[in-house]
Amino acid sequence: MFLSVFDVFKIGIGPSSSHTMGPMTAAAHFLDLLRRHPSRDDAAAVGATLYGSLAFTGKGHATDRAVALGLLGWTPAEFDFDAAARQLEDLQHSHRLRLDGLPPLAFDPATDIVFDYGPPLPGHANGLVFRARDAAGAELLSETYYSIGGGFVVTAQEREAPKAATTASSWPYPFANAATMLRMARESGLSIAQMKRANEIHLRSADEVDNGLARLWSVMNGCIERGLSQEGELPGGLRVRRRAAKIHRQLEAERQSNRAQPHATSDWLGVYAMAVNEENAAGGRVVTSPTNGAAGVVPAVLRYYLDHCVGAEPGRIPDFLLTAAAIGGLIKHNASISGAEAGCQGEVGSAAAMAAAGFCAVLGGSPEQIENAAEIALEHHLGMTCDPAAGLVQVPCIERNGIGAIKAVAAASLALRGDGSHFMPLDNCIEAMRQTGEAMNERFKETSLGGLAVNLPEC
């Protein structure tokens, strides 16, 4: 099993990796498939149908907008907000796609994106089908995609029969679970970050790894800075106001006047995370960590380390990210990071485990202490549902990232007080999360049909 740090952490746009980035990526894949079709010149129209969670919360997550942008040729990593907005406005009037390698295609987002509120597709709660038709309305091409969390997309065929993985011997340290990871660390004398780095440079050059990690942190930190400077209401209709900028000003004033309470450290963690998730809710540029809905936890804890911890070293940023990615890869491989599949335990719970591991690593934790930190953080998110109000990644998602960051730091601190030995192994905790998500009622898995989403104040 190998999941690159650049798969766990992907630069994209808000508000959702599964409901925005995934569908946009799927649309781009479908266009490439259509370009390779022998009858591509007969294509006259395209459309998409959304199923399951993509249908129930698609409006709140701007899934229809993401599909339209993907069919216009945009991908999350190369997104230009201004140019995309102009193209989307033109499409609203022309109802025509003009793409390289294809004839003009009729497409009206208002009618050619269908929200199917019936049963979900069998492969995953986040399913969508793209179709291309000829001028007579006959179907030329159809493909089913599943957005499986964190911006990852697979076709129905790939979901049913996954591609054969590269053999374990291809990677220097091919750990597929935490027990193997710890054994390899003991035998090699390397840290988790060093083993993860060795795997990465087996795939790309050392300079590419270093530059890529620096780019990830630059985007993460830039997202925090933007979030700390913006005010006003978030889009979507709930009239949720941004709070990070105001809280940040209060914290700075307290620090400068020496009036800060000891628990203000929690407020700093919270405000960094909320800044990211307010940006995400506004559709801004974020880094999946491992998802958009949980994008604030890892950057908040890393920023907290750099700005607030004694002896913090910027040179340890790669160790933090590589360690966090190793834990995120284990969780995705053995359970899920998708809120529509596992609830928010799979999103913020996974993010907290990743952040706790990274934080423990840069504070000098051993591999055993790092594994313990990740387990503590994940254990205390078990059972958390995904029930966003109105399908928007705002309530309770923004605050939940702040609390997840606080839990991550507490978990790492507790683990560092011990020697790494503990009762519940991380592998067993990940399996408990998988089982819990499997048993969780669908109403509580990103459908907005239960929990907080249906217990809103009457206005």
Salt bridges, closest charged atoms under 4 A:
ASP32 OD1 - ARG35 NH1 3.02
ASP64 OD2 - LYS59 NZ 3.19
ASP108 OD1 - HIS95 NE2 3.57
GLU139 OE1 - ARG131 NE 3.40
GLU158 OE2 - LYS163 NZ 3.47
GLU187 OE1 - ARG183 NH1 3.21
GLU200 OE2 - LYS196 NZ 3.69
GLU200 OE1 - ARG204 NH1 3.13
ASP210 OD1 - ARG197 NH1 2.68
GLU225 OE2 - ARG303 NH2 2.75
GLU231 OE2 - ARG249 NH1 3.20
GLU233 OE2 - ARG239 NH2 2.87
GLU252 OE2 - HIS248 NE2 3.62
GLU252 OE1 - ARG255 NH2 3.19
GLU279 OE1 - ARG226 NE 3.13
GLU279 OE2 - ARG242 NH1 2.99
ASP307 OD2 - ARG303 NE 2.62
ASP319 OD2 - ARG316 NE 2.72
GLU341 OE1 - HIS124 NE2 3.44
GLU341 OE2 - ARG159 NH2 3.07
GLU368 OE2 - ARG186 NH1 3.83
GLU371 OE1 - HIS422 NE2 2.56
GLU375 OE1 - HIS422 ND1 3.94
GLU379 OE1 - HIS380 NE2 3.19
ASP387 OD1 - ARG400 NH2 3.99
GLU399 OE2 - ARG243 NH2 2.81
GLU431 OE2 - ARG434 NH2 2.66
GLU438 OE2 - ARG434 NH1 3.08
GLU442 OE2 - LYS445 NZ 3.38
GLU446 OE2 - HIS19 ND1 3.42
GLU446 OE2 - HIS61 NE2 3.40
